Amino acid sequence: MVLITSAGQSTDTYVIKDIANKLMIHNYFMPQSQTLDYEEINSVVFVIGYSEISEMLFDTNYEDELNRIKKLIKESEKMDLKVISIFIGGQHRKDDNTIALLEYLGAHSDYIIATADGDRDQSLYQMAKENKIPITIVNKLEDISEPFASAFR
């Protein structure tokens, strides 16, 4: 069982949920999850992308979002859960808040998946290499299904 949650509240989380459902990956979809206390959960998927508009809709802010993510990471480490970080936003979506989320989660992930457009500057690749974290870079969003599914085999 997988928990899919957001890191930054972008709507990219909904795209990954749809992919998980098509792949028949059993999941809890909780974009604003405050806890990892879900039955039979063994992995957490963070879909990274900051959205100020979504944060306003959910009546939250960047600092609250970062604190929520840090709390979930601490819980995942305590529960020995696998952490997968996904970034499907393009290079144009890498604002300072998204970069900070990528750096924080990248250092705490067991596996990273990103689009080539999102890693044009190769910062994710370099971060993964430095932290000895496996990373898969896909050419386009449609190619994400295979590495995403294989992460749970």
C-alpha positions in Angstrom: 0.0 0.0 0.0 1.3 3.4 -1.0 0.5 6.9 0.3 0.6 9.5 -2.4 0.9 13.1 -1.1 1.9 16.5 -2.3 5.0 18.4 -1.5 4.1 22.0 -2.4 0.4 21.4 -3.2 0.7 21.4 -7.0 -1.9 19.6 -9.1 0.8 17.3 -10.3 -0.2 15.1 -7.4 -3.4 14.3 -9.2 -1.6 13.2 -12.3 0.5 10.7 -10.3 -2.6 9.4 -8.6 -4.2 8.7 -12.0 -1.1 6.9 -13.1 -1.0 4.8 -9.9 -4.7 3.9 -10.4 -4.1 2.9 -14.1 -1.2 0.7 -12.9 -3.4 -0.8 -10.2 -1.0 0.3 -7.5 -3.0 0.2 -4.2 -2.9 3.7 -2.8 -4.2 6.2 -0.4 -4.4 9.6 -2.1 -4.0 12.3 0.5 -2.5 15.5 -1.0 -2.5 17.2 2.4 -1.8 14.1 4.6 -0.8 15.1 8.1 0.2 11.5 9.2 1.4 8.2 7.9 -1.0 6.3 10.2 -2.7 4.3 7.4 -3.3 0.6 7.3 -0.6 -1.5 5.6 1.3 1.4 4.2 4.9 0.6 3.1 5.8 3.5 0.9 5.3 7.2 0.6 5.3 9.0 -2.7 5.9 12.8 -2.6 4.9 14.6 -5.7 7.0 17.8 -5.6 5.9 21.1 -7.0 5.1 24.4 -5.2 1.8 26.1 -6.0 0.9 29.3 -4.2 -2.6 29.2 -5.7 -3.2 25.7 -4.3 -1.9 26.7 -0.9 -4.3 29.5 -0.8 -7.2 27.2 -1.7 -6.2 24.8 1.1 -5.6 27.7 3.5 -2.0 26.9 4.1 1.4 28.5 3.4 4.9 27.4 2.4 6.2 27.2 6.0 3.2 25.0 7.1 3.7 22.8 4.0 7.4 22.4 4.7 6.7 21.5 8.4 4.1 19.0 7.3 6.6 17.4 4.9 9.4 17.3 7.5 6.9 15.6 10.0 6.0 13.0 7.4 9.7 12.3 6.7 10.4 11.8 10.4 7.5 9.4 10.6 8.6 7.5 7.5 12.1 7.1 8.9 10.7 5.9 12.2 8.4 3.4 10.4 11.1 2.3 8.0 9.0 3.3 5.0 10.4 3.7 1.5 10.2 7.3 0.2 9.8 8.0 -3.5 10.0 11.6 -4.7 8.6 12.6 -8.1 9.1 15.8 -10.0 7.1 16.1 -13.3 7.1 19.9 -13.5 9.3 21.4 -16.1 12.3 23.6 -15.7 10.0 26.6 -15.8 8.3 25.4 -12.6 11.5 25.3 -10.5 11.0 28.4 -8.4 12.9 28.9 -5.1 10.2 27.1 -3.1 10.1 24.1 -5.4 13.9 23.9 -5.4 14.0 23.9 -1.6 11.4 21.1 -1.5 13.4 19.1 -4.2 16.6 19.5 -2.1 15.0 18.5 1.2 13.1 15.5 -0.2 16.0 14.5 -2.5 18.2 14.1 0.6 15.6 11.9 2.3 14.4 9.7 -0.6 15.0 6.1 -1.5 14.3 6.7 -5.1 13.7 9.8 -7.4 11.8 10.0 -10.6 11.8 13.2 -12.8 11.1 14.3 -16.3 14.1 15.4 -18.5 12.5 18.9 -18.8 12.5 19.1 -15.0 16.1 18.2 -14.8 17.5 20.2 -17.7 20.1 21.7 -15.4 21.0 18.2 -14.0 20.6 19.4 -10.4 18.4 16.4 -9.5 20.8 14.0 -11.2 23.8 15.5 -9.3 21.9 15.5 -6.0 21.0 11.9 -6.4 24.5 11.0 -7.3 25.9 12.8 -4.3 23.4 11.2 -1.9 23.8 7.7 -3.7 20.0 7.7 -4.4 18.7 5.8 -7.5 17.1 8.2 -10.0 15.3 7.7 -13.2 14.9 10.6 -15.7 12.2 10.0 -18.3 11.9 11.9 -21.5 8.2 12.8 -21.2 5.4 12.3 -18.7 4.0 9.4 -20.6 7.2 7.4 -19.9 6.8 7.6 -16.1 4.6 4.5 -15.7 7.4 2.0 -16.1 9.8 3.3 -13.5 6.9 4.2 -11.2 5.5 0.6 -11.4 9.0 -1.0 -11.0 9.6 1.0 -7.8 7.0 -1.3 -6.1 8.3 -4.6 -7.4 
